[in-house]
Amino acid sequence: MNIWSEIRNDFEDEEEGKVYIDAYLTPDDNEEGKVIAKVNTSTKEVEYLDDRARTDAYAQEMINETLNQ
């Protein structure tokens, strides 16, 4: 079972050179997402802001998708 209802990787901070992995607990469109990880597009280093993202299958899927882009 996944922790988050939805995870997105569609925000990139170009100055920082990182893609933010945003997670949402519910499918509610009014819910504010939480950044659970940042992926450095140059070094491919992942900075975890929520340790649960290290082992969550859905989070890892989105992180790997980001790394492979």
C-alpha contacts under 8 A as a table, 3 or more apart, distances in Angstrom:
res1	aa1	res2	aa2	distance
2	N	5	S	7.20
2	N	56	D	6.46
2	N	57	A	6.99
2	N	58	Y	6.38
3	I	25	L	7.03
3	I	56	D	7.10
4	W	7	I	6.86
4	W	23	A	6.17
4	W	24	Y	5.57
4	W	25	L	4.55
4	W	26	T	7.09
4	W	58	Y	7.89
5	S	23	A	7.62
5	S	24	Y	5.73
5	S	25	L	5.03
5	S	26	T	5.18
5	S	27	P	6.06
6	E	23	A	5.82
6	E	24	Y	5.16
6	E	25	L	6.93
6	E	26	T	7.32
6	E	27	P	6.96
7	I	21	I	6.84
7	I	22	D	5.56
7	I	23	A	4.34
7	I	24	Y	6.24
7	I	58	Y	7.58
7	I	59	A	6.87
7	I	62	M	7.14
8	R	21	I	5.80
8	R	22	D	5.18
8	R	23	A	6.44
8	R	62	M	7.27
9	N	19	V	6.57
9	N	20	Y	6.00
9	N	21	I	4.83
9	N	22	D	6.42
9	N	62	M	6.79
9	N	63	I	7.84
9	N	66	T	6.91
10	D	19	V	7.32
10	D	20	Y	7.38
10	D	21	I	7.76
11	F	19	V	5.77
11	F	20	Y	5.61
11	F	21	I	7.70
12	E	17	G	7.11
12	E	18	K	5.66
12	E	19	V	4.22
12	E	20	Y	6.10
13	D	16	E	5.38
13	D	17	G	5.74
13	D	18	K	5.44
13	D	19	V	6.30
13	D	20	Y	7.59
14	E	17	G	4.72
14	E	18	K	6.72
17	G	40	N	5.89
17	G	41	T	5.83
17	G	42	S	7.02
18	K	38	K	6.00
18	K	39	V	5.21
18	K	40	N	4.38
18	K	41	T	5.60
19	V	38	K	5.60
19	V	39	V	5.11
19	V	40	N	6.56
19	V	41	T	6.94
19	V	66	T	7.62
20	Y	35	V	6.34
20	Y	36	I	7.85
20	Y	37	A	6.17
20	Y	38	K	4.62
20	Y	39	V	6.52
21	I	35	V	5.61
21	I	36	I	5.84
21	I	37	A	5.12
21	I	38	K	5.89
21	I	39	V	7.64
21	I	62	M	7.58
21	I	63	I	7.24
22	D	33	G	5.76
22	D	34	K	5.38
22	D	35	V	4.41
22	D	36	I	6.01
22	D	37	A	7.44
23	A	33	G	5.32
23	A	34	K	5.34
23	A	35	V	6.28
23	A	36	I	6.47
24	Y	27	P	7.21
24	Y	31	E	7.05
24	Y	32	E	7.17
24	Y	33	G	4.93
24	Y	34	K	6.66
25	L	33	G	7.94
26	T	31	E	7.24
27	P	31	E	7.86
28	D	31	E	5.50
35	V	38	K	7.56
35	V	49	L	6.94
36	I	48	Y	6.17
36	I	49	L	4.85
36	I	50	D	4.87
36	I	53	A	6.58
37	A	46	V	6.77
37	A	47	E	5.47
37	A	48	Y	4.36
37	A	49	L	5.14
37	A	50	D	6.82
37	A	53	A	7.40
38	K	46	V	5.77
38	K	47	E	5.10
38	K	48	Y	6.57
38	K	49	L	7.68
39	V	44	K	6.27
39	V	45	E	5.87
39	V	46	V	4.60
39	V	47	E	6.38
39	V	63	I	7.35
39	V	66	T	7.38
39	V	67	L	7.36
40	N	43	T	5.65
40	N	44	K	5.09
40	N	45	E	5.27
40	N	46	V	6.40
41	T	44	K	5.41
41	T	45	E	7.76
41	T	67	L	7.38
44	K	67	L	6.21
48	Y	51	D	6.13
48	Y	53	A	7.00
48	Y	54	R	7.29
50	D	53	A	5.80
50	D	54	R	7.91
51	D	54	R	5.60
51	D	55	T	7.87
52	R	55	T	5.82
52	R	56	D	6.15
53	A	56	D	5.08
53	A	59	A	5.43
53	A	60	Q	6.81
54	R	59	A	7.56
54	R	60	Q	6.88
55	T	59	A	7.84
55	T	60	Q	7.18
56	D	59	A	5.35
56	D	60	Q	6.17
57	A	60	Q	5.14
57	A	61	E	6.10
58	Y	61	E	5.05
58	Y	62	M	6.43
59	A	62	M	5.26
59	A	63	I	6.16
60	Q	63	I	4.96
60	Q	64	N	5.94
61	E	64	N	5.22
61	E	65	E	6.12
62	M	65	E	4.98
62	M	66	T	6.22
63	I	66	T	5.08
63	I	67	L	6.22
64	N	67	L	4.94
64	N	68	N	6.14
65	E	68	N	5.22
65	E	69	Q	6.41
66	T	69	Q	5.37
